[in-house]
Amino acid sequence: MFANTVEFDFDRKLQRPSPAELRDLYRNDDEAARVEATRRGLWIAVIVYVLYSATDLLLIPDVAAYTIMARLTVGIVALAVFETQLHLDTGIKWLDRTSAMALISGYAVWIFPALRTVHTESLSYYMIFGAIFMMGANLFFSFRFVLSVISSSVILATFLLSLFAFWPTDIYALAFSAFYVSCFVFTSYVNWKLNRERYHVFLNALEAQIQQREATERGEALLRMSNTDYLTGLENRRAVDQRLRNYWKEWQVNGRGFAAILVDVDFFKKYNDFYGHQEGDRCLIHIATTIKEAIEPLGGSIGRYGGEEFIVLAQFDMKERVAFLAERIRSTVEQLSLLHEERRDGTSIVTVSVGAAFTREQSGAKLEKIIHEADRALYGAKASGRNCTRLFDPNDPNSSDESENIAALLKIAINQNLVSLVYQPIEEMTSKRRDAVEALMRLRTLDGSVIPPSLFIPIAERTGMIIELGRWVIRTTCHDLLADNHVQSASINVSPIQLKMPGFAASVAAILYETGVSGSRLAFEITEGLEMEMHSDVLRCINDLKTLGIRIWLDDFGTGFAGLSWLRLIDFDMVKIDRSFLHGSSTPRGKAMLQDIVGLIRNRGPKILVEGVETEKQLALLREFNIDYAQGYHVGRPSSAQTYRDATNIARPSAAPTPSA
């Protein structure tokens, strides 16, 4: 059902190699470094071996010419063979064998001419240096254990043969034999220990690499998840916002303009109510996929902007091209001929309304302006009967920018009673009590028209009016419901602008003192998003609020990547999982995704609340996952404060647990 969704099992482990595969990996581990080390070791060994010619001249001068010639011959041949193999890229296994043969040959080729000396007493002491060759095989070179034992055994055998041939005394032979055998046993044991230690180091390093890859995959999956709409597989709002910022910056720096096109499915609520949510989801997927295929050849990108609304971005600013792309989107959806029998406007198929805007030379222009212009054009398309396109025209009075009007309205909203609050209940899953609510702000115009929060909240934040409105929301919530115990606790959405404002925590403390409400009965919801910067002022403000007893919740978790970082930095009392994960849980993949998110949060410790509960089946799923709290239309719709006051007057509830950590 879901299109191009992002899936990842956070408990998935990469497959570990079998013992045989581990041995092969170990043999081939870091071969380049081992080759270089072996090459350097052989050159040093040959140079030292040849320099010992001076000792030959001092101790066995009568055969020194032969032994020196033997040393030079072995050294030159060994280096020549080694460098040839290196040039032919024969591999470390053969290079080690060549080095081992060089050690054996170096000792054997020297000892036999040396035995012909008449300076037998000097040679009897000189022969002790043969142990150096054995030590070289076991300790100086990093041979594998079997090769080191074989080569050192040959050196030991060569010494024993030469010793008994050389003769001096039985006691001498016995003492030197014991010394050489002891050296052989000791150095072989040390070599075995070193090889074992190298193997363990290799295993630890390999496990660390595997764990790093697992962590990287999890991070990449989370990043993809944070940028992808779960239902349609399109870019989500976070990814669209980032693309918008990139386009905007490129326009500001290089003058390369772009268009923003909003696409809204006509009468989609009627479609959803009549055909069901699953068919509604299929409809959105079909539309999203079709639009994407239509616009990508033209250089456009599409994302889901919320609900049944999509946004298309394209880097061109010619009016004709923007109008052509907008009409292509509209006609492409119309040609799908998806049946929609619940419409009452004379059309029986699914259509879209399209509003477009593009960058123009404007003084003081801001990024949100182009989106607002596209939104106004979309409203114009809807007002014109839907299934049509409108291009924002700044000279058309019907398309005028209303953001300044809303900004002016916000300045008088509190004094003119244009702003109000409704409260949506929150259910504690174990006790099924609904003694907690979320305060939601509403705004209407002077003539009574309702302005959606998605429109006036960004303007309030941009103009700074959110500061005054935020204080009003906290004070009103305390007066409405908390001061007289109509509900046990309430959560309030807090803007990042408020958290950055100096003295915000102090102003909250003043409101609590004024209303006589304990801070433990309030929770502040921080929405995960790009606007929230993790600087010290915000973190300090959050700590001050927690000192007042106020609980801190993370809202809409899963809609942005920033939430993972916030979970690491802040000890949240509650995490609210975005409704999209619950609505997508009707399939096994969607259910697994929700379960992964729940597990990820639960491992960090906060309580969990899931938004958007609309059916008993969804509520049952939350019970299955042992979710702590639920919120949505099935739990309770937003109501006025009077509704809660009336209910309290009928039967005041006893104290009950409130959503807390």
C-alpha positions in Angstrom: 0.0 0.0 0.0 2.8 2.4 0.8 4.9 4.0 -1.9 8.7 4.0 -1.5 8.5 4.0 2.3 11.6 4.1 4.4 11.9 1.0 6.5 14.6 0.0 8.9 14.8 -2.5 11.7 16.7 -0.8 14.5 17.5 -4.1 16.2 18.9 -5.6 13.0 22.4 -6.9 13.2 24.8 -7.4 10.3 25.8 -11.0 9.6 29.1 -12.0 11.3 31.6 -14.1 9.3 31.9 -17.8 9.9 35.1 -19.1 11.6 36.5 -20.1 8.2 35.7 -16.7 6.7 37.3 -15.1 9.8 40.6 -17.0 9.2 40.6 -15.9 5.5 39.9 -12.3 6.5 42.7 -12.5 9.1 45.2 -13.8 6.5 44.4 -11.0 4.2 44.0 -8.3 6.8 46.0 -5.1 6.1 48.2 -6.9 3.6 49.8 -3.7 2.3 51.1 -2.7 5.7 52.4 -6.3 6.4 54.2 -6.3 3.0 55.9 -3.0 3.8 56.8 -4.2 7.3 58.3 -7.5 5.9 60.2 -5.6 3.2 61.7 -3.2 5.7 62.5 -6.1 8.1 64.3 -8.1 5.3 66.4 -5.1 4.2 67.5 -4.5 7.8 68.2 -8.2 8.4 70.4 -8.4 5.2 72.3 -5.2 6.1 73.0 -6.4 9.6 73.9 -9.9 8.3 76.4 -8.4 5.9 77.9 -6.1 8.5 78.7 -9.1 10.6 81.4 -9.8 8.1 83.6 -7.7 10.3 83.2 -10.2 13.1 84.2 -13.0 10.6 87.5 -11.1 9.9 88.2 -10.9 13.6 87.2 -14.4 14.8 87.7 -16.7 11.9 90.0 -14.8 9.5 91.2 -17.9 7.7 87.8 -18.6 6.2 86.5 -15.1 6.3 86.7 -14.7 2.5 84.3 -17.6 2.1 81.9 -16.6 4.8 81.8 -13.0 3.6 81.2 -14.2 0.0 78.4 -16.4 1.3 76.9 -13.5 3.2 76.9 -11.2 0.2 75.5 -13.9 -2.1 72.6 -14.8 0.2 71.8 -11.2 0.9 71.8 -10.1 -2.8 69.8 -13.2 -3.9 67.3 -12.8 -1.1 66.7 -9.1 -1.8 66.5 -9.7 -5.6 63.9 -12.5 -5.2 61.9 -10.5 -2.7 61.8 -7.3 -4.8 60.9 -9.4 -7.9 58.0 -11.0 -6.1 57.0 -7.6 -4.8 57.0 -6.2 -8.4 54.9 -9.2 -9.5 52.5 -8.6 -6.6 52.7 -12.3 -5.4 51.2 -11.6 -2.0 52.3 -11.6 1.6 52.2 -15.4 1.9 55.1 -15.8 -0.6 57.0 -12.8 0.6 57.0 -14.3 4.1 58.2 -17.6 2.7 61.0 -15.9 0.9 62.1 -14.1 4.1 62.0 -17.4 6.0 64.2 -19.1 3.3 66.6 -16.1 3.5 67.0 -16.7 7.3 67.5 -20.4 6.9 69.9 -20.0 3.9 71.8 -17.2 5.7 72.6 -19.4 8.6 73.3 -22.6 6.7 75.4 -21.0 4.0 77.5 -19.2 6.6 77.9 -22.1 9.1 79.3 -24.7 6.7 82.4 -22.7 5.5 82.9 -21.4 9.0 83.3 -25.0 10.3 86.5 -25.3 8.3 88.3 -22.7 10.4 91.4 -23.6 12.4 90.3 -21.1 15.1 88.1 -23.6 16.7 88.0 -21.9 20.1 86.8 -18.7 18.6 84.2 -20.5 16.5 83.0 -22.4 19.6 81.9 -19.0 21.1 80.9 -17.5 17.8 78.4 -20.2 17.0 76.1 -18.9 19.8 75.1 -16.0 17.5 73.2 -18.5 15.4 70.4 -18.1 17.9 69.8 -14.7 16.3 68.5 -16.4 13.2 66.1 -18.5 15.2 64.9 -15.4 17.1 64.5 -13.6 13.8 62.2 -16.3 12.5 60.0 -16.3 15.6 60.2 -12.7 16.8 61.7 -10.2 14.3 59.4 -11.0 11.4 55.6 -11.3 11.8 55.4 -14.8 10.4 52.3 -16.9 11.0 53.0 -19.5 13.7 53.4 -22.5 11.4 55.9 -20.8 9.1 57.9 -19.5 12.1 58.0 -22.9 13.7 59.1 -24.6 10.5 61.8 -22.1 9.7 63.2 -22.0 13.3 63.1 -25.8 13.4 65.3 -26.0 10.3 67.7 -23.5 11.8 67.8 -25.6 15.0 68.4 -28.8 13.0 71.1 -27.1 11.0 72.9 -26.0 14.2 72.7 -29.5 15.8 74.1 -31.1 12.7 77.0 -28.6 12.5 77.6 -28.8 16.3 78.1 -32.5 16.4 80.2 -32.3 13.2 82.3 -29.6 14.8 82.6 -31.6 18.0 84.7 -29.8 20.7 83.4 -31.8 23.7 80.4 -33.7 24.7 79.7 -31.2 27.5 80.0 -28.4 25.1 77.6 -30.0 22.6 75.2 -30.8 25.4 75.3 -27.2 26.8 74.9 -25.5 23.4 72.2 -28.0 22.4 70.2 -27.2 25.6 70.7 -23.5 24.9 69.4 -23.7 21.3 66.5 -26.0 22.2 65.5 -23.6 25.0 65.7 -20.6 22.6 63.6 -22.6 20.1 60.9 -23.4 22.7 60.9 -19.9 24.2 60.8 -18.0 21.0 58.2 -20.3 19.5 55.9 -19.9 22.5 56.3 -16.1 22.3 55.5 -16.2 18.6 52.4 -18.2 19.3 51.3 -15.7 21.9 52.0 -12.8 19.6 50.0 -14.4 16.8 47.1 -15.1 19.1 47.2 -11.5 20.3 47.2 -10.2 16.8 44.2 -12.4 16.0 42.3 -11.1 19.0 43.1 -7.5 18.0 41.9 -8.3 14.5 38.7 -9.7 15.9 38.1 -6.7 18.1 38.8 -4.3 15.2 36.5 -6.3 12.9 33.7 -6.2 15.4 34.2 -2.5 15.9 34.0 -2.0 12.2 30.8 -4.0 12.0 29.2 -2.1 14.8 30.2 1.2 13.2 28.6 0.1 9.9 25.4 -0.8 11.9 25.4 2.6 13.6 26.0 4.3 10.3 23.1 2.4 8.7 20.8 3.3 11.6 21.8 7.0 11.2 21.3 7.0 7.5 17.9 5.2 7.9 16.9 7.8 10.5 18.0 10.6 8.2 16.0 9.1 5.3 13.0 8.6 7.6 13.2 12.2 8.8 13.1 13.5 5.2 10.5 11.1 3.8 6.7 11.1 4.1 5.8 7.7 5.4 2.6 7.3 3.3 3.6 8.5 -0.1 7.4 8.1 -0.1 7.7 11.8 -1.1 9.8 14.4 0.6 8.2 15.4 3.9 7.7 19.0 5.1 11.1 19.1 6.8 12.9 18.1 3.5 10.7 20.5 1.6 11.6 23.4 4.0 15.3 22.6 3.5 15.0 22.5 -0.3 13.1 25.9 -0.1 15.9 27.4 1.9 18.5 26.1 -0.5 16.5 27.5 -3.5 16.0 30.8 -1.7 19.7 31.2 -0.9 20.6 30.4 -4.5 18.2 33.1 -5.7 19.6 35.6 -3.2 23.2 34.9 -4.2 23.1 33.9 -7.9 19.7 35.3 -9.0 18.4 31.9 -10.0 14.6 32.1 -9.3 12.2 29.3 -8.5 8.5 28.6 -8.3 6.5 27.2 -5.4 3.2 25.4 -6.4 0.7 24.2 -3.9 -1.6 21.3 -4.9 -4.7 20.5 -2.9 -7.0 17.5 -3.5 -10.5 18.7 -3.9 -13.2 17.5 -1.5 -10.8 15.0 -0.1 -12.5 14.8 3.3 -15.7 13.7 1.6 -13.6 11.1 -0.3 -12.1 9.8 2.9 -15.4 9.7 4.7 -17.2 7.8 1.9 -14.5 5.4 0.7 -12.6 4.9 4.0 -9.1 5.9 5.1 -7.3 3.1 3.3 -8.8 4.1 0.0 -8.0 7.7 0.8 -4.4 6.7 1.4 -4.3 4.8 -1.9 -5.8 7.9 -3.6 -3.0 10.2 -2.2 -0.3 7.7 -3.2 -1.6 7.4 -6.7 -1.8 11.2 -7.1 1.6 11.7 -5.6 3.2 9.1 -7.9 1.5 10.5 -11.0 2.5 14.1 -10.3 6.1 13.1 -9.6 6.3 11.2 -12.9 4.8 14.2 -14.7 7.1 17.0 -13.3 10.5 15.3 -12.9 11.3 15.5 -16.6 10.6 19.3 -16.3 13.0 19.7 -13.4 10.4 19.8 -10.7 10.4 18.1 -7.3 7.3 17.3 -5.2 6.8 16.9 -1.4 3.9 16.3 0.9 3.1 19.5 2.7 0.4 18.1 5.0 -2.8 16.1 4.8 -4.0 16.2 1.2 -1.8 19.1 0.2 1.4 18.7 -1.9 4.0 21.2 -2.9 6.0 21.3 -6.1 9.3 23.3 -6.4 11.0 24.1 -9.7 14.0 26.4 -10.4 12.5 28.7 -13.0 10.7 32.0 -12.7 9.3 32.7 -16.1 5.5 33.2 -15.8 4.7 31.1 -18.8 6.8 28.1 -17.6 5.3 28.3 -14.1 1.7 28.4 -15.5 2.5 25.5 -17.9 3.8 23.3 -15.0 0.8 24.2 -12.8 -1.6 23.2 -15.6 0.3 20.0 -16.3 -0.2 19.0 -12.6 -3.9 19.7 -12.7 -4.5 18.0 -16.0 -2.4 15.0 -15.1 -4.5 14.3 -12.0 -7.8 14.9 -13.9 -6.7 12.3 -16.5 -6.4 9.7 -13.8 -10.2 9.6 -13.7 -10.3 8.4 -10.1 -14.0 8.0 -9.1 -15.3 10.5 -6.6 -19.1 10.1 -6.3 -19.6 12.2 -3.2 -18.8 15.5 -4.9 -21.8 17.8 -5.3 -20.3 20.2 -7.9 -21.1 18.3 -11.1 -17.8 16.4 -11.2 -17.5 12.8 -10.3 -13.7 12.3 -10.4 -10.8 13.3 -8.2 -9.3 16.6 -9.1 -6.9 19.1 -7.6 -6.8 22.9 -7.2 -3.4 24.4 -7.9 -1.9 27.7 -6.6 1.5 28.9 -7.9 3.9 31.7 -7.1 7.4 32.5 -8.2 10.3 34.8 -7.1 10.2 38.4 -8.2 12.4 41.4 -7.4 10.9 42.6 -4.2 12.5 44.8 -1.5 12.6 43.1 1.9 11.3 39.8 0.6 11.3 36.8 2.9 11.2 33.1 2.3 7.7 32.5 3.8 6.3 35.2 1.4 6.5 33.0 -1.7 4.7 30.2 0.2 2.0 32.6 1.4 1.6 33.9 -2.1 1.1 30.3 -3.4 -1.3 29.7 -0.6 -3.4 32.8 -1.6 -3.3 31.6 -5.2 -4.6 28.2 -4.0 -7.5 29.8 -2.1 -8.3 31.7 -5.3 -8.4 28.5 -7.3 -10.7 26.9 -4.7 -12.9 30.0 -4.8 -13.2 29.8 -8.5 -14.8 26.4 -8.4 -11.8 24.1 -7.9 -10.1 21.9 -10.5 -8.3 24.9 -11.8 -5.0 26.7 -11.5 -4.2 30.2 -10.3 -0.9 32.1 -10.5 -0.3 34.7 -7.9 -0.7 38.2 -9.3 0.4 41.0 -7.0 -1.7 43.5 -9.0 -4.9 41.5 -8.5 -6.7 42.9 -5.4 -8.3 39.4 -4.9 -4.8 37.9 -4.5 -3.5 40.5 -2.1 -1.1 39.4 0.6 -3.1 39.0 3.9 -0.1 38.4 6.1 0.1 42.0 7.1 -3.7 42.0 7.9 -3.2 38.9 10.1 -0.2 40.5 11.8 -2.4 43.6 12.5 -5.2 41.4 13.7 -2.9 39.6 16.2 -2.0 42.9 17.8 -5.6 43.5 18.9 -6.6 39.8 19.2 -6.3 39.6 23.0 -8.0 43.0 23.7 -10.8 42.3 21.2 -11.4 38.7 22.4 -10.5 37.4 18.9 -8.2 34.7 20.3 -9.6 31.8 22.3 -8.6 28.4 23.7 -10.1 24.9 23.3 -8.9 21.9 25.2 -8.4 18.4 23.9 -8.4 15.5 26.4 -5.5 13.1 26.9 -6.3 9.6 28.1 -4.1 7.6 30.4 -4.1 4.1 28.9 -3.9 2.0 32.1 -6.6 3.8 34.1 -8.5 5.2 31.1 -8.8 8.5 33.0 -8.9 11.8 31.0 -7.7 14.2 33.6 -5.2 15.9 31.4 -5.8 18.2 28.4 -3.9 20.0 25.7 -4.6 23.7 25.2 -5.1 24.7 21.6 -5.3 28.3 20.4 -7.9 29.6 17.9 -8.2 32.9 16.1 -11.1 34.6 14.3 -11.4 37.8 12.3 -13.6 40.7 13.3 -16.4 39.3 11.1 -16.1 35.9 12.7 -14.1 34.0 10.1 -11.8 31.4 11.4 -8.0 31.6 10.6 -6.3 28.3 10.9 -3.3 28.0 13.3 -1.1 26.8 10.4 -1.5 30.3 9.0 -1.5 32.7 12.0 1.1 30.9 14.2 4.1 31.4 11.8 3.1 35.1 11.4 2.9 35.4 15.2 6.4 33.9 15.5 7.8 36.1 12.7 6.3 39.3 14.2 7.1 38.5 17.8 3.5 38.5 18.8 3.9 34.9 19.9 5.5 36.2 23.1 2.4 38.0 24.3 0.1 35.3 23.0 2.1 32.6 24.7 1.8 34.3 28.1 -1.9 34.8 27.5 -2.3 31.0 26.8 -0.5 30.0 30.0 -2.4 32.5 32.1 -5.8 31.6 30.6 -5.2 27.9 30.9 -4.4 28.2 34.6 -7.4 30.5 35.2 -9.8 28.4 33.1 -9.1 24.9 34.3 -6.2 24.5 36.7 -6.8 27.0 39.5 -10.2 25.5 40.4 -9.1 21.9 39.7 -11.4 21.3 36.7 -8.6 19.2 35.3 -5.5 17.8 36.9 -2.9 19.0 34.4 -2.6 20.7 31.0 0.0 20.8 28.2 0.7 24.0 26.3 2.6 24.3 23.0 5.7 26.6 23.4 7.4 28.3 20.5 11.2 28.3 20.1 10.9 32.1 20.1 9.6 32.0 23.7 12.3 29.7 24.9 15.0 32.0 23.4 13.4 35.1 25.1 15.3 36.3 28.2 13.2 36.0 31.3 10.6 33.6 29.9 11.0 31.2 32.8 10.6 34.1 35.2 7.4 35.3 33.5 6.0 31.8 33.8 6.9 31.7 37.5 5.0 35.0 37.9 1.9 33.5 36.3 2.0 30.5 38.5 2.3 32.7 41.6 -0.6 34.9 40.4 -2.9 32.0 39.7 -1.9 29.8 42.6 -1.2 26.8 40.3 1.7 24.4 40.9 4.2 24.1 38.1 3.9 20.3 38.3 0.4 20.6 36.8 1.8 22.2 33.6 3.6 20.6 30.7 5.2 22.6 27.8 5.3 20.9 24.4 8.4 21.7 22.3 7.8 20.9 18.6 10.7 19.1 16.8 11.7 21.2 13.9 14.3 23.3 12.1 13.5 26.4 14.0 14.7 25.0 17.3 18.4 25.7 17.7 20.4 23.9 20.4 22.1 26.8 21.9 22.8 27.4 25.6 20.0 30.0 26.1 17.3 27.4 25.1 18.8 24.7 27.2 19.2 27.0 30.2 15.6 28.1 29.9 14.4 24.5 29.8 16.4 23.7 32.9 14.8 26.8 34.6 11.3 25.6 33.7 12.0 22.1 35.0 13.2 23.7 38.3 9.7 25.2 38.5 8.3 21.7 38.3 7.0 22.1 34.7 7.3 19.0 32.6 8.9 19.2 29.2 7.4 17.2 26.3 8.7 16.6 22.8 5.9 17.1 20.3 5.4 15.5 16.9 8.3 13.2 17.2 9.3 11.6 13.9 8.6 14.6 11.7 12.1 15.9 11.9 15.6 14.5 12.5 16.3 17.1 15.2 14.2 15.1 17.8 17.0 12.5 18.2 19.5 15.1 19.2 17.0 16.7 21.6 16.4 13.3 23.2 20.1 13.1 23.8 20.4 16.6 25.3 17.2 16.9 27.3 15.5 14.7 29.8 12.0 14.8 28.4 9.1 13.7 30.6 7.0 12.8 27.6 7.4 12.2 23.9 4.4 12.6 21.6 4.7 10.4 18.5 3.3 12.1 15.4 -0.1 10.9 14.1 1.3 9.9 10.8 3.0 6.8 12.3 -0.3 5.6 13.9 -2.3 6.2 10.7 0.3 4.2 8.7 0.2 1.3 11.1 -2.7 -0.5 9.3 -0.1 -2.6 7.4 2.6 -4.9 8.8 5.3 -2.5 7.6 3.6 0.5 9.1 3.0 -1.4 12.4 6.7 -2.4 12.5 7.7 1.2 11.9 5.6 2.4 14.8 7.0 -0.3 17.0 10.5 0.7 16.1 9.8 4.3 17.0 8.2 3.2 20.3 11.2 1.1 21.2 13.7 3.9 20.3 11.9 6.3 22.7 11.3 3.8 25.4 15.0 3.0 25.6 15.6 6.6 26.4 13.1 6.6 29.3 10.3 9.1 28.7 6.7 8.3 28.8 5.0 8.0 25.4 1.9 9.6 24.0 0.5 8.9 20.5 -1.5 11.5 18.7 -4.3 11.1 16.1 -6.3 8.2 17.6 -9.4 8.1 15.5 -10.7 4.5 15.9 -11.1 1.8 18.6 -8.7 -0.4 16.5 -6.0 2.2 16.8 -6.6 2.5 20.5 -6.3 -1.3 20.8 -3.0 -1.2 19.0 -1.7 1.3 21.5 -2.7 -1.0 24.3 -0.8 -3.8 22.5 2.3 -1.6 22.4 1.9 -0.6 26.1 1.7 3.1 25.2 1.3 5.3 28.2 -1.1 8.0 26.8 -3.4 8.6 23.8 -4.9 11.6 22.2 -7.2 12.1 19.2 -10.8 12.5 18.1 -11.7 8.9 19.3 -10.4 9.9 22.8 -12.1 13.3 22.7 -12.5 16.3 20.5 -11.3 19.8 21.5 -13.9 21.5 23.8 -14.3 24.9 25.4 -13.3 25.5 29.0 -17.0 25.8 29.9 -17.5 22.1 29.0 -14.9 21.0 31.5 -16.3 23.4 34.2 -19.8 22.0 33.7 -18.6 18.4 33.9 -16.7 19.2 37.1 -19.8 20.8 38.6 -21.8 17.6 37.9 -19.3 15.2 39.5 -15.8 16.4 40.6 -13.3 13.6 39.9 -10.9 12.4 42.5 -7.2 13.1 42.1 -5.6 10.8 39.6 -2.2 10.3 38.0 -1.2 12.9 35.5 1.1 12.5 32.5 4.5 12.8 34.0 7.8 11.1 33.9 
